[in-house]
Amino acid sequence: MTADDSFGRLDDDDYPAYTMGRAAEMLGTTQGFLRAVGEARLITPLRSAGGHRRYSRYQLRIAARARELVDQGTPIEAACRIVILEDQLEEAQRINAEYRKAAESSDPSAAT
Protein backbone atom coordinates (compact mmCIF):
# COMPACT_ATOMS: atom_id res chain seq x y z
CA MET A 1 0.00 0.00 0.00
CA THR A 2 1.38 3.38 -0.94
CA ALA A 3 1.09 6.59 1.05
CA ASP A 4 -1.57 7.82 -1.38
CA ASP A 5 -3.64 4.68 -0.75
CA SER A 6 -3.35 5.18 3.02
CA PHE A 7 -4.61 8.78 2.87
CA GLY A 8 -7.72 7.62 1.03
CA ARG A 9 -8.52 5.16 3.83
CA LEU A 10 -8.37 7.67 6.68
CA ASP A 11 -12.15 8.16 6.50
CA ASP A 12 -12.74 4.40 6.62
CA ASP A 13 -14.05 3.41 10.10
CA ASP A 14 -12.69 -0.11 9.64
CA TYR A 15 -9.17 0.86 8.58
CA PRO A 16 -6.67 -0.21 11.29
CA ALA A 17 -4.90 3.14 11.58
CA TYR A 18 -4.02 3.27 15.28
CA THR A 19 -1.23 1.54 17.15
CA MET A 20 -1.93 0.10 20.57
CA GLY A 21 -0.12 2.96 22.29
CA ARG A 22 -2.00 5.62 20.36
CA ALA A 23 -5.33 3.81 20.86
CA ALA A 24 -4.77 3.57 24.63
CA GLU A 25 -3.83 7.25 24.72
CA MET A 26 -6.95 8.25 22.78
CA LEU A 27 -9.18 6.23 25.13
CA GLY A 28 -7.39 7.42 28.24
CA THR A 29 -6.72 3.86 29.30
CA THR A 30 -3.85 1.39 29.42
CA GLN A 31 -2.56 -1.01 26.84
CA GLY A 32 -3.49 -3.76 29.29
CA PHE A 33 -7.13 -2.71 29.03
CA LEU A 34 -6.98 -3.08 25.25
CA ARG A 35 -5.39 -6.50 25.64
CA ALA A 36 -8.15 -7.48 28.08
CA VAL A 37 -10.99 -6.49 25.73
CA GLY A 38 -9.17 -8.42 23.02
CA GLU A 39 -8.93 -11.49 25.25
CA ALA A 40 -12.66 -11.13 26.02
CA ARG A 41 -13.17 -11.18 22.23
CA LEU A 42 -14.91 -7.82 22.20
CA ILE A 43 -12.54 -6.56 19.52
CA THR A 44 -9.88 -8.32 17.49
CA PRO A 45 -7.21 -5.90 16.35
CA LEU A 46 -5.53 -6.50 13.04
CA ARG A 47 -1.81 -7.13 13.05
CA SER A 48 0.83 -5.21 11.14
CA ALA A 49 3.46 -7.04 9.12
CA GLY A 50 5.64 -6.86 12.23
CA GLY A 51 2.90 -8.39 14.43
CA HIS A 52 1.88 -5.17 16.17
CA ARG A 53 -1.77 -4.61 17.04
CA ARG A 54 -3.64 -2.01 14.96
CA TYR A 55 -7.07 -0.64 15.82
CA SER A 56 -9.78 0.97 13.71
CA ARG A 57 -12.01 3.85 14.77
CA TYR A 58 -14.94 1.43 15.00
CA GLN A 59 -12.97 -0.78 17.37
CA LEU A 60 -12.01 2.24 19.46
CA ARG A 61 -15.67 3.26 19.81
CA ILE A 62 -16.52 -0.26 20.99
CA ALA A 63 -13.60 -0.25 23.46
CA ALA A 64 -14.63 3.22 24.70
CA ARG A 65 -18.15 1.93 25.49
CA ALA A 66 -16.64 -0.99 27.43
CA ARG A 67 -14.43 1.45 29.31
CA GLU A 68 -17.49 3.51 30.30
CA LEU A 69 -19.07 0.41 31.82
CA VAL A 70 -15.85 -0.62 33.58
CA ASP A 71 -15.49 2.90 34.97
CA GLN A 72 -19.00 2.52 36.41
CA GLY A 73 -17.92 -0.62 38.26
CA THR A 74 -18.90 -3.37 35.82
CA PRO A 75 -16.39 -6.23 35.61
CA ILE A 76 -14.57 -6.21 32.28
CA GLU A 77 -15.96 -9.57 31.12
CA ALA A 78 -19.52 -8.41 31.84
CA ALA A 79 -18.88 -5.04 30.20
CA CYS A 80 -17.67 -6.77 27.05
CA ARG A 81 -20.74 -9.02 26.99
CA ILE A 82 -23.04 -6.02 27.45
CA VAL A 83 -21.36 -4.17 24.56
CA ILE A 84 -21.66 -7.24 22.32
CA LEU A 85 -25.37 -7.54 23.13
CA GLU A 86 -25.92 -3.80 22.56
CA ASP A 87 -24.23 -4.10 19.18
CA GLN A 88 -26.32 -7.14 18.24
CA LEU A 89 -29.51 -5.35 19.29
CA GLU A 90 -28.63 -2.28 17.24
CA GLU A 91 -27.97 -4.45 14.18
CA ALA A 92 -31.25 -6.35 14.63
CA GLN A 93 -33.17 -3.08 14.93
CA ARG A 94 -31.52 -1.78 11.76
CA ILE A 95 -32.44 -4.95 9.85
CA ASN A 96 -36.03 -4.83 11.15
CA ALA A 97 -36.35 -1.21 10.02
CA GLU A 98 -35.12 -2.19 6.55
CA TYR A 99 -37.65 -5.04 6.38
CA ARG A 100 -40.46 -2.72 7.51
CA LYS A 101 -39.49 -0.13 4.92
CA ALA A 102 -39.35 -2.78 2.16
CA ALA A 103 -42.73 -4.21 3.20
CA GLU A 104 -44.32 -0.75 3.27
CA SER A 105 -42.94 0.15 -0.15
CA SER A 106 -44.24 -3.09 -1.69
CA ASP A 107 -47.67 -2.79 0.00
CA PRO A 108 -48.60 0.85 0.74
CA SER A 109 -51.78 -0.25 2.55
CA ALA A 110 -49.64 -2.07 5.15
CA ALA A 111 -48.50 1.26 6.66
CA THR A 112 -50.47 2.00 9.85
Secondary structure as the mmCIF struct_conf table of DSSP 4:
data_model
#
loop_
_struct_conf.conf_type_id
_struct_conf.id
_struct_conf.beg_label_comp_id
_struct_conf.beg_label_asym_id
_struct_conf.beg_label_seq_id
_struct_conf.end_label_comp_id
_struct_conf.end_label_asym_id
_struct_conf.end_label_seq_id
HELX_RH_AL_P HELX_RH_AL_P1 ALA A 3 GLY A 8
TURN_TY1_P TURN_TY1_P1 ARG A 9 ASP A 11
TURN_TY1_P TURN_TY1_P2 ASP A 13 ASP A 14
BEND BEND1 TYR A 15 TYR A 15
STRN STRN1 TYR A 18 THR A 19
HELX_RH_AL_P HELX_RH_AL_P2 MET A 20 LEU A 27
TURN_TY1_P TURN_TY1_P3 GLY A 28 GLY A 28
BEND BEND2 THR A 29 THR A 29
HELX_RH_AL_P HELX_RH_AL_P3 GLN A 31 GLU A 39
TURN_TY1_P TURN_TY1_P4 ALA A 40 ARG A 41
BEND BEND3 LEU A 42 LEU A 42
STRN STRN2 LEU A 46 ARG A 47
TURN_TY1_P TURN_TY1_P5 ALA A 49 GLY A 50
BEND BEND4 GLY A 51 GLY A 51
STRN STRN3 ARG A 53 TYR A 55
HELX_RH_AL_P HELX_RH_AL_P4 ARG A 57 ASP A 71
TURN_TY1_P TURN_TY1_P6 GLN A 72 GLY A 73
HELX_RH_AL_P HELX_RH_AL_P5 ILE A 76 SER A 106
HELX_RH_3T_P HELX_RH_3T_P1 PRO A 108 ALA A 110
#
